[in-house]
Amino acid sequence: MIHNIKNLNKDRGFTIVELLIVIVVIGILAAITIVAYNGVQNRARTTEAQSNAKEVQTKAEIHAADAGNGVYPATASVEGMTGTAALSQKVKDMINDTTASTTPTANGMISYVACGTSPNFTGAKIGYWDSVAGAARYLAAGTANTINTAATC
């Protein structure tokens, strides 16, 4: 009789409480991983957008230097920057030549606003979306300033 009781204890499985504890621990680990992954994605998006905006800023400055008179392009479109100031195709696809009231959005578009009076633009503001902060950020070229609004050159 004692021998049978020992066999019953050996065949015993996990209790429902033990299974629930394991499920809760796995759920907590999954939640932590998802939050960390989203943070990494947002930082990557911001870095890419900032890099693209930096390319536009650099190319606008090259354009002004190549022109010899410090005049920045009116737009960052294909027609606006040519030669050594030509943008990569990836950035060309993301450029949104804008009026001063438009700001970049979370969809990855880069905004370009020429500063000064046409046709002698003395600077430009290049905007990109900072996914970490959830706000538009701007780079300045020429006489533009870095105040975080497209309307202020």
Secondary structure, DSSP 8 states (H G I E B T S, - for coil): -HHHHHHHHHT----HHHHHHHHHHHHHHHHHHHHHHHHHHHHHHHHHHHHHHHHHHHHHHHHHHHHSS--B-S--STTTS-GGG---HHHHHHEEE--TT----TT--EEEEEEEETTEEEEEEEEEEETTTTEEEEEEEET----S-TT--
